[in-house]
Structure formats: structure tokens, C-alpha cells
């Protein structure tokens, strides 16, 4: 009887160790995902800053041809006051 009790305790410890190990792995995965998200946001901000402040006209369209983004340089080149005004027209910039 006593041996059964000790065997049960060993199994419980092994199960607990397994669960703790899995939990640690999941926490590490979540930390990596968080870091990847922060890195992506930083990269997107750098790209946006580069495009917004470029002296070259830049625009982005969707597959259907709708304008999704224009920078100030393109607006200046085409005679628009702001990107917001240009986006309202929703047609190709050329």
C-alpha cells in the first residue's frame, strides 16, 4: 500500500514537471511573439516615416486599383493640397 502511494506521488511529480515545462515553453513562445510584434510595428513606423518624408512621389494601390496611400511629395507633384484630398478621389494618380 505504501509503495502504491509513493508511486502515485512520483507520477504526480512527473506530470507536474511536464506541465511546468510546457508552460515555460508557451511563455517563451508568447514572449517571442510579443517581440516579433514590436519589431514589426517598429519596422512599419520606419517605412511610413521614410515614405511620408521622401522627396519622391510614392503611392500604393489595392488589387482593384483603388489608392490606399499617397505621400506628400506625390501630392505636391500632382498639385493636391494633402494626401487626404488625393485619397478622396480614389483614382490612379497619373
C-alpha positions as CSV (number, residue, x, y, z in Angstrom):
1,X,0.0,0.0,0.0
2,X,2.7,2.4,0.9
3,X,4.6,1.6,-2.3
4,X,1.5,2.4,-4.3
5,X,1.3,5.8,-2.5
6,X,4.9,6.6,-3.3
7,X,4.5,5.5,-7.0
8,X,1.5,7.8,-7.3
9,X,3.5,10.7,-5.8
10,X,6.3,10.1,-8.4
11,X,3.8,10.1,-11.2
12,X,2.2,13.3,-9.9
13,X,5.6,14.9,-9.7
14,X,6.5,13.8,-13.3
15,X,3.2,15.1,-14.5
16,X,3.7,18.4,-12.7
17,X,7.3,18.7,-14.1
18,X,5.9,18.0,-17.6
19,X,3.2,20.6,-17.2
20,X,5.6,23.2,-15.9
21,X,8.0,22.6,-18.8
22,X,5.1,23.0,-21.3
23,X,4.1,26.2,-19.5
24,X,7.6,27.6,-19.7
25,X,7.8,26.8,-23.4
26,X,4.4,28.5,-24.0
27,X,5.6,31.6,-22.1
28,X,8.8,31.7,-24.2
29,X,6.7,31.4,-27.4
30,X,4.4,34.3,-26.2
31,X,7.5,36.4,-25.4
32,X,8.9,35.7,-28.9
33,X,5.6,36.6,-30.5
34,X,5.4,39.9,-28.5
35,X,8.9,40.8,-29.5
36,X,8.1,40.0,-33.2
37,X,5.1,42.2,-33.0
38,X,7.1,45.0,-31.5
39,X,9.8,44.6,-34.2
40,X,7.1,44.6,-36.9
41,X,5.5,47.8,-35.6
42,X,8.9,49.5,-35.4
43,X,9.6,48.4,-39.0
44,X,6.2,49.7,-40.2
45,X,6.8,53.0,-38.5
46,X,10.2,53.4,-40.1
47,X,8.8,52.6,-43.5
48,X,5.9,55.0,-43.0
49,X,8.3,57.7,-41.9
50,X,10.5,57.1,-44.9
51,X,7.6,57.2,-47.3
52,X,6.0,60.2,-45.7
53,X,9.2,62.3,-45.7
54,X,10.5,61.2,-49.1
55,X,11.1,63.8,-51.8
56,X,10.0,61.2,-54.4
57,X,6.3,60.6,-55.1
58,X,5.1,57.3,-53.6
59,X,1.7,55.7,-53.8
60,X,0.1,52.3,-53.1
61,X,-2.9,50.8,-54.7
62,X,-5.0,47.7,-53.9
63,X,-5.5,44.9,-56.5
64,X,-8.6,46.7,-57.8
65,X,-6.6,49.9,-58.4
66,X,-8.0,51.9,-55.5
67,X,-5.5,54.2,-54.0
68,X,-4.6,53.2,-50.4
69,X,-1.7,55.6,-49.7
70,X,-0.1,58.6,-51.2
71,X,2.7,60.7,-49.7
72,X,3.0,64.5,-49.6
73,X,5.6,64.6,-52.3
74,X,3.3,63.0,-54.9
75,X,0.5,65.3,-53.8
76,X,2.8,68.3,-54.3
77,X,3.9,67.0,-57.7
78,X,0.3,66.5,-58.9
79,X,-1.0,69.7,-57.3
80,X,-3.0,68.4,-54.4
81,X,-3.0,70.1,-51.0
82,X,-2.8,67.0,-48.9
83,X,-2.8,63.2,-49.1
84,X,-6.3,63.2,-47.6
85,X,-7.6,65.3,-50.5
86,X,-5.9,62.9,-53.0
87,X,-7.3,59.8,-51.3
88,X,-10.9,61.2,-51.6
89,X,-10.7,60.9,-55.4
90,X,-9.9,57.2,-55.3
91,X,-8.5,57.1,-58.8
92,X,-5.0,56.4,-60.1
93,X,-2.6,59.3,-59.5
94,X,-1.5,59.5,-63.2
